[in-house]
Amino acid sequence: MDSIIERLSYIKSQVEISTSQNLTDINIYAENFFRDFLDLVLGHKFQNINIDEKNAAAIDLGDKTAKIAIQVTSTNEFSKIEKTVAKFNEKKLYETYDDLKIVIVGSKKAYKKKKIGDSSRHELDVTKDVWDISALVGLIGNKSVDEIQKIRDFLEEQVKFISKNHVSKEISTFENLILLLSDEDHPSIGIGFLEEPDPDGKINERFADHSVLLTNEFKDLYTEYGEVLSDVRQHSELGQTKLRRLGIYLKNYSDQVLTDCDGDPKEALKKLVQELESLLKNRINYCDVTAIRFFLIDELLRCNVFPNKEAINA
């Protein structure tokens, strides 16, 4: 199930990103993918109606024997559901299909309206007949072990992670950075800085000449790394003690690097990245250098990098 969830989540994220950029080709590919995928999940034999029957309009997949039709969509707007049901009735597809399901390649909303359509033709139950990725996972979880294994095999064959190593590298980089910098045996543990966090004073005043560069870079990198780092901090087995040790060590370590670079945060940040990359490569086989840079900028804003006050023995 972990493998299945991972791959369905990947499909979901790729479709959502493409849709946000008005790239609809992936939605067409998703129709063919879901045709074969839903055959396994529901035990039917779907045809791609968009290819076989150009005038169908309201539906993407259909099994005339089982009398079930499916619309696969990347949008979760209620207007899309209304339009689908209206077209389904307009085209009199209820004469061919008894059941209509709408599959959202994403997450559905909490829709207020529970029924839509015409009871004399076709009426859709929004709660039961609108599925999203989570609903599909639930359907799969209720199947037999053999059926789940077939679905897993299909997904592992069809869904290849172009960025799988990159994602794993981000998580491994963050986790190992935290472990490395919070090592209780490190000689610098216990030596730190006493200061109240003051990111605004640090970025906009102390490093005013570099404030635009640092803040813009943080914003740019947050899209790629922000949620991953947040998840590692909150849900990994690292613990709050290690996170506190990390902050103590980083303050002392980064201040020394900043001093060595004559107070230039741009050069000091570059040197920190290089040194941490070297240390990590002795610990793991690979690391994401950009993830290291984002981690350090994030810690800078938390006032754990380039502290404002002088070092004292804690």
N, C-alpha and C positions, 0 to 999 in steps of 0.2 A: 504493500500500500504506500510506503514511503516513496518508492520509485514512481508509482503512478501519480501521486500527488505532486511530486517534483516536476514531472513532465507536463502535466495539465496546467500547473502554475506557470511554467515557461511559455506554453502556448498562449495562455491568458495574457501574460505580460507583453508578449510580442504583438498580439493583436491590438491590445490597448494602445501601445506606443505607436503602431502604424496608423491606427484610426485617428489618434490625436494629430498626426502629421498629414492627414488626408490621403494616406496610402492604402488603397482598398484591395490591392492584389492579394495580400495575405488572407483577406476574408474569403476570396474565391478559393484559394488553396485550402482554407479551413473547411469549406463545404465538402470537398472530396475526402479530407482527413476524417471529418465527423461521419461521413457516410459509412466508412469502414469501421470506425471506432464504435459507432452506435449499433452497428450490426452485432458486435460482440457484447455490448452492454445490455441491449434489449432483446437480442436473439431474433432480429428481423433481417430482411434483405432489402436494404434501401437502394433506390436509384436516385441519381442526381437529376432532379426534375428541371433544373435550369438548363441542363444540356438536352434532355430528352423532350421536354415540352416547353418551348419558349414562352408560351402564353400563360403558363401557370402563375407566374408573378408573385403570388402570395407565399409560396413554399419553395424550399430548396431540395428537400429529400422526401421520398415517398415510398411506402411499401403497400401496393394495392391489394396484396393478398391479406395482409394483417390490417389493412384499412387505417393506417396511421401516417400522418404527414408531419414534417418538421421544418420549421424555419430556423436557420442558424444566423445569428446576428451578433455584431460587435457592440451594439448600443443597448443600453438598459433603460432608455427613455420610454415612458408609458405610451407616448404617441406612436412609437414603432409597433407596440403590441396592438394598439387600436387599428392602425393601418393594416397590419397583417390579417387580423380577423375580418375587417371590412372587405379586403380583397378576396379572402377565402370564401366569404359568402357571396360576393359579387360574381366571382367566377364559378359559383355553384360546385366548389370542390368538395363540399359536404356530401354530394351524391356519390363521390368516389372514396372519400376518407371519412370514417366515423370519428377519428381522434386527431386533434391538432396539438402539437407541442411546440413551444418556442424555446430554443436553446440559446442563452446569452453566453458568449465567450468572454466571461467576466463575472461581475457580481450584480445580482438584481437588486432593485431598491425595495423599500417597504411601501408597496403600492396601496393606496387607500381603497380603490375600487376593487372588488373581489370577482365580479362577473362582467364580461364584456361580450357583445355580439347580439344575436337574435335567437331566442329559444326555439323559434319555428324553423330555423335553418341550422346555424351552429353557434353555441354559446361556450365561451372559453372560461374555465375556472382559473383565475390568475394565480391563486395559491398553489394549485396542484399541477397546472399545465405549463407554467413558465419555470424553466430550469436554468440554473447557472452552474458554474464549475463545482461549487460546493455540493449542489444537489446531485450532480453526476458522481462525485466521490461517494456520496451516501448510497446511491444505487449500487455502485461497485462493491462497497463494503458489505452489502447484504448477499452477495453472490457466493458460490462455493469456492473452495480453495483452487480447484482446477480452473474454474472460469476466471478467477482473479489472476492466476498465473498467465493465462492466455492473453488477457488484457495487458498485463505488464510486459509480456514479450512483444506484443504489437507496438506498444508505446516506445519501448527501448529500441525497437528497430526503426520506427518512423520518426521519432523525435531525437535529433542529434543536437547536442548542445554546442553551438559554435563558440559560445563564451563560457563553457562549463569550467575549464581550467582557470579562467580569469576570475570567475565568481569564487571558486574554491580558494584561489590564491589570495583574494581580498580577505576572506574570513580567516584563513591561516595566518596571513600577515598581521592582522589586528590582534588575534589571540596571542600569537607568539611575541609580538611587541610588548603587550601588557605583561605577559609572563616574564619576559627578559628584563623589563624595567622595574618589575616589582619583586625581583629575586631577593628573598630575605637574607641570603648569604652575601649579597653584593656589599663591598666595603663602604659604599657611600650611603647605605641605609642609616637613617638617624641624623643625617646632616641635611638641613633644608632651609627653607625661608618661611618667615611668618609674615603673611600679608593678607589683606582682604582682596578678593577678586575685583579687578577693575579693568575689564576689557576695553571699555570706551576710552579711559585715560591712557591705556597702553597703546592701543592701535591709533587713535586719533591725535594723541598728544606726543607720547614718547617716540612713536614711529610714524609721525605725521607724513614724512616724505614717502613712506611705503604703504600708507593706509589703504589707498585705492587698490593697489596691487594685491595686498593680502585679503581684503574683504571680497574683491571680485573673484579671486582664485578660490576662496572658500565657497562662494556661491556656485561657481562652475563645477567644482568637484563634489559638492554636496549631493547633487542629483545622482551621481554614480556611486558614491561611497557612504553618504550620510546615514541611510537606513540600515545598511549592513553594519556599520560601526555601532550604531545605537543598539541593534539587536545583539551584537556580541557583548556589549557592556551589560545589557539587561538579562540575557538569557543563557549566557555561557556559564561554565562552572568556575569562573575565575574568582568570584567573591569580592566583597567590598574591601577586605583587607588588602588584597593585591592592588586594587584600584587606588587605594590611599597611598600605598608604597610607591606606586607608579608616579603619582603627583609629587611626592617628596623627592624622588630621585631625579625626575625630569627638571625640576627647578634648579637643582645644583649643577647637574650635567649641562643643561642648555646655557646657563649663565656663564660657565667656563668657556664654552664654545663661542658665545657672543663676545666675550672679552678677547678671545684669541682673534676674532674677526674685527677688532676695533669698533665694536658697537654697531656693525652693519647687519641688520636682521635678515636681509636678503641673502647675504653670503653665509651667515651663520645657519640659516635654515637649510641652505644647500649642503653645507658641511654636515649638519645633523643627519640629513637624509642619507648621505653617503656612508657615514659611520654606522648608522643603524642598519643600513642595507648589508654592510660587511658583517656586522654581528649576527644578523638574522641568517645569513648564508652559512654561518658556522653551526646554526641550530636546525635549519630546515633546508631542503634542496632548492627551494625557489621562494621568491617573494615578489610582491607587487610594489614597485618603487613609488608609483603615484599614490598608492594607498598609504604608504609611509608618510609622504608629504602631507596628505590630507589629515592624517592622524595628528601630525605635529602642529598644523595650523589650527585644528580643532582644540588641541591642548593649549595652544597659545591664547585662544579666546577664553579658555577656562583659567588662564593665568598660571598654568603649570609649566609654560615654556617662556624663557626670558623674563623672569620675575622682576617686579618693580623695586624690591627692597634688597638690602645687602644681606649676604649669607651670615647666618649665625648658627651656633650649635643648638639644636633643638633639645 
